[in-house]
Amino acid sequence: MDHRLISLFLAFSLSIAVAASFATGDDDIVIRQVVGDGELRLNTEEDHFGAFKHKFRKSYASQEEHDYRLSVFKANLRRSKRHQKLDPSAVHGVTQFSDMTPDEFSKHLGLRSSSSLKFPADASEAPILPTDDLPEDFDWRDHGAVTPVKNQIVLFDHAKGSCGSCWSFSTTGAVEGANFLATGSSRALASNNLLIIDHNLVNSLQCDPEEQGACDAGCNGGLMTSAFEYTLKAGGLMREKEHPYTAKDHGSCKFDKSKVVASVRNFSVVSLDEDQIAANLVKHGPLAVAINAAYMQTYIGGVSCPFLCSKRLDHGVLLVGYGAAGYAPIRMKEKPYWIIKNSWGENWGEKGYYKICKGRNVCGVDSMVSSVVAAHRH
């Protein structure tokens, strides 16, 4: 057997060992690696931390900070194992968030509290659509309506966190898709148009910044429906290249109405019914949705279908498609799933995407869904 075949055999053996360790919940196995003559050796948690720092280019200002992050990392290894047991149809493990506490991780989110949610006056209830002829599988990425995955985390400080701008990426993603349906053109739109808001337009919406859920607050969070209303009143959105993302909600407003390339005609809130969500997705393009992101901190791939997950919504994402049966490793039944575009870059999840199972409003994914119709532009 030549060296290439030996290497392929060892790589296959490694993938089987890792998958088996996740499936069995083995507390002594997190990551195995092939060494020397092909022997599988168990790494220490410190070894894992070293590999994590190298992969994600992590560095810390002091030895004290390093040691603290190591302790957080160890806690997250244990947490990923718990997630694996609760969510066996997905794969959980080390991600770029593995040195962050749950509170620090939450600063990457940014959906405003929905406990006192008031939908904007311009938001209508989506009409009931026929569902008899829905395709078994559908993915707007196959039709050109989805732009490349973006990254809201271009800047991060453990003390200050990052910009809680998920809601703006969810909004622009939905408008990008609707604009594609209206014009045939795929354009990446400027999330910063929504972060650095013209205060005159905010006042025209008559929202109270002190009231949770009433309006958007830049890096401190927002709601997609409020952002749709702002886009409607402002006249539309510019190209991303005209107003690049800075992960900041302060500075001079660069919104220029003469450079608007996509505008909103109307938007609506979709019912909790999953067939209606699928029908609106197919007819109107990608949908802005909210989700509980707890399992996303450790998610690597597969179809996430946790046995227990809060429906407290804290993250805005984009629904781009669905599948009838997703592959689920190690003796798990295949599951129908939603395809979610996230805003944490292509190095997270499945090249920036998240699969979550359909059927029972898992992690609240069906609870806050909205669609938008773009105006035709010539």
QUIVENRA-V328908 format. One record per residue. N is the residue number from 1. SS is DSSP state (alpha for helix, beta for strand, coil for the rest). Layout:
BEGIN
N/SS + N/SS
END
This chain:
BEGIN
1/coil + 2/coil + 3/alpha + 4/alpha + 5/alpha + 6/alpha + 7/alpha + 8/alpha + 9/alpha + 10/alpha + 11/alpha + 12/alpha + 13/alpha + 14/alpha + 15/alpha + 16/alpha + 17/alpha + 18/alpha + 19/alpha + 20/alpha + 21/alpha + 22/alpha + 23/alpha + 24/alpha + 25/coil + 26/coil + 27/coil + 28/coil + 29/coil + 30/coil + 31/coil + 32/beta + 33/beta + 34/beta + 35/beta + 36/coil + 37/coil + 38/coil + 39/beta + 40/beta + 41/beta + 42/beta + 43/coil + 44/coil + 45/alpha + 46/alpha + 47/alpha + 48/alpha + 49/alpha + 50/alpha + 51/alpha + 52/alpha + 53/alpha + 54/alpha + 55/alpha + 56/coil + 57/coil + 58/coil + 59/coil + 60/coil + 61/coil + 62/coil + 63/alpha + 64/alpha + 65/alpha + 66/alpha + 67/alpha + 68/alpha + 69/alpha + 70/alpha + 71/alpha + 72/alpha + 73/alpha + 74/alpha + 75/alpha + 76/alpha + 77/alpha + 78/alpha + 79/alpha + 80/alpha + 81/alpha + 82/alpha + 83/alpha + 84/alpha + 85/alpha + 86/alpha + 87/coil + 88/coil + 89/coil + 90/beta + 91/beta + 92/beta + 93/coil + 94/coil + 95/coil + 96/coil + 97/coil + 98/coil + 99/coil + 100/coil + 101/coil + 102/alpha + 103/alpha + 104/alpha + 105/alpha + 106/alpha + 107/coil + 108/coil + 109/coil + 110/coil + 111/beta + 112/coil + 113/coil + 114/coil + 115/coil + 116/coil + 117/coil + 118/coil + 119/coil + 120/coil + 121/coil + 122/coil + 123/coil + 124/beta + 125/beta + 126/coil + 127/coil + 128/coil + 129/coil + 130/coil + 131/coil + 132/coil + 133/coil + 134/coil + 135/coil + 136/coil + 137/coil + 138/beta + 139/beta + 140/alpha + 141/alpha + 142/alpha + 143/alpha + 144/coil + 145/coil + 146/coil + 147/coil + 148/coil + 149/coil + 150/coil + 151/beta + 152/coil + 153/coil + 154/coil + 155/coil + 156/coil + 157/beta + 158/coil + 159/coil + 160/coil + 161/beta + 162/coil + 163/coil + 164/coil + 165/coil + 166/alpha + 167/alpha + 168/alpha + 169/alpha + 170/alpha + 171/alpha + 172/alpha + 173/alpha + 174/alpha + 175/alpha + 176/alpha + 177/alpha + 178/alpha + 179/alpha + 180/alpha + 181/alpha + 182/alpha + 183/alpha + 184/coil + 185/coil + 186/coil + 187/coil + 188/coil + 189/beta + 190/coil + 191/coil + 192/alpha + 193/alpha + 194/alpha + 195/alpha + 196/coil + 197/coil + 198/coil + 199/alpha + 200/alpha + 201/alpha + 202/alpha + 203/alpha + 204/alpha + 205/coil + 206/coil + 207/coil + 208/coil + 209/coil + 210/coil + 211/coil + 212/coil + 213/coil + 214/coil + 215/coil + 216/coil + 217/coil + 218/alpha + 219/alpha + 220/alpha + 221/coil + 222/beta + 223/coil + 224/alpha + 225/alpha + 226/alpha + 227/alpha + 228/alpha + 229/alpha + 230/alpha + 231/alpha + 232/alpha + 233/alpha + 234/alpha + 235/coil + 236/coil + 237/beta + 238/coil + 239/beta + 240/alpha + 241/alpha + 242/alpha + 243/coil + 244/coil + 245/coil + 246/coil + 247/coil + 248/coil + 249/coil + 250/coil + 251/coil + 252/coil + 253/coil + 254/coil + 255/coil + 256/coil + 257/alpha + 258/alpha + 259/alpha + 260/coil + 261/coil + 262/beta + 263/coil + 264/beta + 265/beta + 266/beta + 267/beta + 268/beta + 269/beta + 270/beta + 271/coil + 272/coil + 273/coil + 274/alpha + 275/alpha + 276/alpha + 277/alpha + 278/alpha + 279/alpha + 280/alpha + 281/alpha + 282/alpha + 283/alpha + 284/alpha + 285/coil + 286/coil + 287/beta + 288/beta + 289/beta + 290/beta + 291/beta + 292/coil + 293/coil + 294/alpha + 295/alpha + 296/alpha + 297/alpha + 298/coil + 299/beta + 300/beta + 301/beta + 302/beta + 303/beta + 304/beta + 305/coil + 306/coil + 307/coil + 308/coil + 309/coil + 310/coil + 311/coil + 312/coil + 313/coil + 314/coil + 315/beta + 316/beta + 317/beta + 318/beta + 319/beta + 320/beta + 321/beta + 322/beta + 323/beta + 324/beta + 325/beta + 326/beta + 327/coil + 328/coil + 329/coil + 330/coil + 331/coil + 332/coil + 333/coil + 334/coil + 335/beta + 336/beta + 337/beta + 338/beta + 339/beta + 340/beta + 341/beta + 342/coil + 343/coil + 344/beta + 345/coil + 346/coil + 347/coil + 348/coil + 349/coil + 350/beta + 351/coil + 352/coil + 353/beta + 354/beta + 355/beta + 356/beta + 357/beta + 358/coil + 359/coil + 360/coil + 361/coil + 362/alpha + 363/alpha + 364/alpha + 365/coil + 366/coil + 367/coil + 368/coil + 369/beta + 370/beta + 371/beta + 372/beta + 373/beta + 374/beta + 375/coil + 376/coil + 377/coil + 378/coil
END
